[in-house]
Amino acid sequence: MKFKGARRKKPLGGAVYILPNLFTTGNLFFGFFAIIKCLQEDFMWASGAILLAAVFDMLDGRVARLTGGTSEFGVQYDSLCDLVSFGVAPAFIMYMAGLDGLGRLGWIICFMFMACGALRLARFNVQSSIGQASGDFVGLPIPMAAGVIACFVAVWSGFEVGPNDFTIVKWVHSLLNANDFRIAFFCVAGVGLALAMVTNIPYRSHKTLNIKGIKPFRILVLGVALTGLVAYQPELFGFLLFAGYAVSGPLEWMFGWTKAVDDDDIFEPGSGNVLETAGERGYPSEADKNDNSGS
C-alpha cells in the first residue's frame, strides 16, 4: 500500500562511486608529493606524506563500504595509486636518503622493493577475483612495508633528545646519526621488506583477531598506554609498531603458529575475464578488506 505523503528517496547514483575514489586520489596526491619532497631532499615531509597517503588509503575503503560504492574501477584505481604511494615513493626515499652512494647496488635494492610491491598488489587482485582474499593477508601488505621505511626516515630526520631523556633514547639518537647505519638499514630493510611482500607467509588481519574474551576495560587501558608511548616519541614508537608487524608474520611461521599459503592457482587460466568476474562479484580491494591498513 502506498501513502500519498510518502516520498521516495532519490538514489545517490554515481556519487557513491565518486566519493571513495576522491579519497583514493588523495592517496595518489600524497604519494606524488612525497616523491617531490624527496627530490628536494626534504625527507621529513616526504615520510609524512607517505603516512598521510596511508590515512587516505584507509578512508577510501571505509567510505566505499559505508556508501556501498565498491566497484571494479575503484579496485584497480586503488591498486595503481598504492603502487605510487607505497612502492615508488619509498623506493625514491631509500635511494635519495642513503643508497645513492652505493651506485648500481643502491638502485637495484630500491627497484626490488618497488617491483615486489607491484607483484604483491597484482597477486591480491587476482586472489580477490577468485574469492581467495578473505581472512589474513598473504604476504606483508604494501602500506605496512612503506610505513617501516617512512617511519624510519621520520625518526632519523626528526628525532630529538632532551636533557632528561633516558640513556637508551640518547643511544638511539647517536646511532641514527651514523651514516653507515642508515645505509645498512636501507639495504637490509629494502630487501627484507621486498621478500616479505611476496612471501606466502600469512600476516594477521585485524578482522581475524578474537578479542571477545578480553574485557573492554583492559583493552581501553592498553590503548591509553600505547597512546602515551607514541606521544612520548611518536616517530620512534611508530617505527616500532610498523616494524613489529613486519616481523610478526615470519616469527609466527617459524614457531609453527601459521602455515604458508599455496598461491599457484593465481596463474591458472580462468573461465572468462578475471577482471569482469571480480566486478560482478563486487570484491573489495585489499585496502577495503582491512579498513585499508594494508594492500
C-alpha positions as CSV (number, residue, x, y, z in Angstrom):
1,M,0.0,0.0,0.0
2,K,1.3,3.4,-1.0
3,F,0.7,6.5,1.1
4,K,0.2,9.8,-0.6
5,G,2.5,11.8,1.6
6,A,5.4,9.3,1.3
7,R,8.5,10.5,-0.6
8,R,10.8,8.2,-2.3
9,K,14.5,8.7,-1.6
10,K,16.5,9.7,-4.6
11,P,19.2,7.2,-5.4
12,L,22.7,8.6,-5.0
13,G,23.8,7.2,-8.3
14,G,27.3,7.9,-9.3
15,A,28.1,9.9,-6.2
16,V,28.6,6.8,-4.1
17,Y,31.4,5.7,-6.5
18,I,33.0,9.2,-6.9
19,L,33.4,9.8,-3.2
20,P,35.7,6.8,-2.3
21,N,37.7,7.5,-5.5
22,L,38.3,11.0,-4.4
23,F,39.9,9.7,-1.2
24,T,41.9,7.3,-3.4
25,T,43.0,10.4,-5.4
26,G,44.2,11.9,-2.1
27,N,46.3,8.9,-1.6
28,L,47.8,9.4,-5.0
29,F,48.4,13.1,-4.4
30,F,50.4,12.5,-1.2
31,G,52.4,9.7,-2.8
32,F,53.4,12.1,-5.6
33,F,54.0,14.9,-3.1
34,A,56.4,12.5,-1.2
35,I,58.4,12.0,-4.4
36,I,58.6,15.8,-5.0
37,K,59.8,16.4,-1.4
38,C,62.2,13.5,-1.7
39,L,63.8,15.1,-4.8
40,Q,64.1,18.3,-2.8
41,E,65.8,16.3,0.0
42,D,63.1,17.2,2.4
43,F,62.8,13.8,3.9
44,M,60.7,14.6,6.9
45,W,57.9,15.9,4.7
46,A,58.4,13.0,2.3
47,S,57.9,10.5,5.1
48,G,55.0,12.4,6.5
49,A,53.3,12.4,3.1
50,I,53.6,8.6,2.8
51,L,51.9,8.3,6.2
52,L,49.2,10.7,5.1
53,A,48.7,8.6,1.9
54,A,48.1,5.6,4.2
55,V,45.4,7.5,6.0
56,F,43.6,8.3,2.8
57,D,44.1,4.7,1.7
58,M,42.3,3.6,4.9
59,L,39.5,6.1,4.4
60,D,38.6,5.2,0.8
61,G,37.9,1.6,1.8
62,R,35.8,2.6,4.8
63,V,33.8,5.2,2.7
64,A,33.3,2.6,-0.1
65,R,31.7,0.2,2.3
66,L,29.6,2.8,4.1
67,T,28.2,4.1,0.9
68,G,28.0,0.8,-1.0
69,G,30.3,2.3,-3.6
70,T,32.6,-0.6,-4.2
71,S,33.3,-1.0,-7.9
72,E,35.9,-2.8,-10.1
73,F,37.1,0.6,-11.2
74,G,37.8,1.5,-7.6
75,V,39.7,-1.8,-7.0
76,Q,42.0,-1.2,-9.9
77,Y,42.4,2.5,-9.3
78,D,43.3,1.9,-5.6
79,S,46.0,-0.6,-6.6
80,L,47.6,1.8,-9.1
81,C,47.6,4.6,-6.5
82,D,49.0,2.2,-3.9
83,L,51.9,1.4,-6.2
84,V,52.9,5.0,-6.5
85,S,52.4,6.0,-2.8
86,F,53.7,2.8,-1.2
87,G,56.0,1.4,-3.9
88,V,57.6,4.2,-5.9
89,A,57.7,6.9,-3.2
90,P,59.5,4.7,-0.5
91,A,61.9,3.5,-3.2
92,F,62.8,7.1,-4.0
93,I,63.3,7.9,-0.3
94,M,65.6,5.0,0.3
95,Y,67.7,5.9,-2.8
96,M,67.9,9.6,-2.1
97,A,68.4,9.3,1.7
98,G,71.4,6.9,1.6
99,L,71.5,4.3,-1.1
100,D,72.6,6.7,-3.9
101,G,76.1,6.3,-2.6
102,L,76.1,2.6,-3.4
103,G,75.8,3.1,-7.1
104,R,74.2,0.3,-9.0
105,L,73.6,-1.8,-5.9
106,G,71.6,1.0,-4.4
107,W,69.1,1.5,-7.2
108,I,68.7,-2.3,-7.6
109,I,67.6,-2.6,-4.0
110,C,65.1,0.2,-4.5
111,F,63.8,-1.4,-7.7
112,M,63.4,-4.7,-5.9
113,F,61.3,-3.1,-3.3
114,M,59.1,-1.4,-5.9
115,A,58.8,-4.4,-8.1
116,C,57.8,-6.8,-5.2
117,G,55.2,-4.2,-4.2
118,A,53.7,-4.4,-7.7
119,L,53.7,-8.2,-7.5
120,R,52.0,-8.0,-4.1
121,L,49.2,-5.9,-5.4
122,A,48.7,-7.9,-8.6
123,R,48.6,-11.1,-6.6
124,F,45.9,-9.7,-4.3
125,N,43.8,-8.5,-7.2
126,V,43.8,-12.0,-8.7
127,Q,43.1,-13.7,-5.4
128,S,40.2,-11.3,-4.9
129,S,38.8,-12.2,-8.3
130,I,38.8,-15.9,-7.5
131,G,37.4,-15.4,-4.0
132,Q,40.6,-16.2,-2.0
133,A,41.3,-12.8,-0.5
134,S,39.5,-13.3,2.8
135,G,40.8,-13.6,6.3
136,D,44.5,-13.0,6.9
137,F,46.8,-11.4,4.4
138,V,49.2,-13.4,2.3
139,G,52.5,-11.6,2.5
140,L,53.2,-8.2,4.1
141,P,50.7,-5.5,2.9
142,I,52.5,-2.9,0.9
143,P,51.3,0.1,3.0
144,M,52.9,-1.6,6.1
145,A,56.2,-2.1,4.2
146,A,56.1,1.6,3.2
147,G,55.3,2.6,6.8
148,V,58.5,0.9,8.0
149,I,60.6,3.0,5.6
150,A,58.7,6.2,6.2
151,C,58.8,6.0,10.0
152,F,62.5,5.2,10.0
153,V,63.2,8.3,7.9
154,A,60.9,10.3,10.2
155,V,62.9,9.0,13.2
156,W,66.2,9.9,11.5
157,S,65.0,13.3,10.4
158,G,63.1,14.5,13.4
159,F,64.4,12.5,16.4
160,E,65.2,14.9,19.2
161,V,66.9,14.3,22.5
162,G,66.1,16.2,25.7
163,P,68.4,16.7,28.7
164,N,66.2,14.5,30.8
165,D,65.7,11.6,28.3
166,F,66.7,8.1,29.1
167,T,70.1,6.8,28.2
168,I,68.7,4.4,25.6
169,V,67.0,7.3,23.8
170,K,70.3,9.1,23.6
171,W,72.0,6.0,22.3
172,V,69.3,5.6,19.6
173,H,69.9,9.3,18.6
174,S,73.7,8.7,18.2
175,L,73.1,5.5,16.3
176,L,70.8,7.3,13.8
177,N,73.4,10.0,13.2
178,A,75.8,7.4,11.9
179,N,75.6,7.4,8.1
180,D,76.8,3.8,7.8
181,F,74.0,2.6,10.0
182,R,71.3,4.3,7.8
183,I,72.8,2.8,4.7
184,A,72.9,-0.7,6.3
185,F,69.4,-0.4,7.4
186,F,68.1,0.6,4.0
187,C,69.9,-2.4,2.4
188,V,68.6,-4.9,4.9
189,A,65.1,-3.4,5.2
190,G,64.7,-2.9,1.4
191,V,65.5,-6.5,0.6
192,G,63.7,-7.9,3.6
193,L,60.5,-6.0,3.1
194,A,60.5,-6.8,-0.6
195,L,60.7,-10.5,0.2
196,A,58.1,-10.2,2.9
197,M,55.6,-8.7,0.5
198,V,55.8,-11.6,-2.0
199,T,56.2,-14.4,0.5
200,N,53.4,-17.0,1.1
201,I,53.6,-16.4,4.9
202,P,50.2,-15.1,6.3
203,Y,50.0,-11.9,8.2
204,R,47.3,-11.2,10.7
205,S,44.3,-9.0,9.7
206,H,42.5,-7.2,12.5
207,K,39.3,-8.7,11.3
208,T,40.5,-12.2,12.3
209,L,41.6,-11.2,15.8
210,N,39.5,-12.7,18.5
211,I,39.1,-10.2,21.4
212,K,35.7,-11.4,22.7
213,G,37.4,-13.0,25.7
214,I,39.2,-9.8,26.7
215,K,37.4,-7.3,28.9
216,P,36.7,-3.9,27.3
217,F,38.3,-2.0,30.2
218,R,41.6,-3.9,29.7
219,I,41.5,-3.0,26.0
220,L,40.9,0.6,26.9
221,V,43.8,0.6,29.4
222,L,46.1,-0.9,26.7
223,G,45.0,1.7,24.2
224,V,45.8,4.5,26.7
225,A,49.2,3.0,27.4
226,L,50.1,2.8,23.7
227,T,48.9,6.3,23.1
228,G,51.2,7.6,25.9
229,L,54.2,5.7,24.4
230,V,53.5,7.0,20.9
231,A,53.1,10.6,22.3
232,Y,56.5,10.4,24.0
233,Q,58.4,9.6,20.9
234,P,55.9,9.4,18.0
235,E,58.4,8.7,15.3
236,L,60.3,6.0,17.2
237,F,57.3,4.1,18.5
238,G,55.5,4.5,15.2
239,F,58.5,2.8,13.6
240,L,58.5,0.1,16.3
241,L,54.8,-0.6,15.6
242,F,55.3,-0.9,11.8
243,A,58.5,-2.9,12.2
244,G,56.9,-5.2,14.8
245,Y,54.1,-6.0,12.4
246,A,56.6,-6.7,9.6
247,V,58.4,-9.3,11.5
248,S,55.3,-10.8,13.1
249,G,54.5,-12.9,10.1
250,P,57.8,-14.7,9.8
251,L,58.0,-15.2,13.6
252,E,54.6,-16.8,13.8
253,W,55.5,-19.0,10.8
254,M,58.9,-20.0,12.4
255,F,57.1,-21.0,15.7
256,G,54.5,-23.0,13.8
257,W,51.6,-20.8,14.7
258,T,50.7,-20.2,11.0
259,K,51.3,-22.1,7.8
260,A,52.4,-20.9,4.4
261,V,49.6,-20.5,1.8
262,D,49.6,-22.0,-1.6
263,D,49.0,-19.4,-4.3
264,D,49.9,-21.3,-7.5
265,D,46.3,-21.0,-8.7
266,I,46.7,-17.3,-9.5
267,F,48.4,-18.3,-12.8
268,E,45.7,-20.8,-13.8
269,P,43.5,-19.7,-16.7
270,G,40.0,-18.8,-15.7
271,S,36.7,-19.4,-17.3
272,G,36.4,-15.8,-18.6
273,N,37.7,-12.3,-18.0
274,V,39.1,-12.3,-14.4
275,L,38.5,-8.6,-14.0
276,E,34.9,-8.8,-15.2
277,T,34.3,-11.7,-12.7
278,A,35.7,-9.6,-9.9
279,G,33.5,-6.7,-10.8
280,E,30.4,-8.9,-11.0
281,R,31.1,-10.3,-7.6
282,G,31.9,-6.9,-6.1
283,Y,35.1,-7.9,-4.4
284,P,36.7,-5.1,-2.4
285,S,40.3,-4.0,-2.8
286,E,42.7,-5.4,-0.2
287,A,42.7,-1.9,1.4
288,D,38.9,-2.2,1.8
289,K,39.3,-5.6,3.4
290,N,41.4,-4.3,6.2
291,D,39.9,-0.9,6.6
292,N,42.9,-0.2,4.4
293,S,45.6,-0.8,6.9
294,G,47.3,-2.6,4.1
295,S,47.1,-3.7,0.4
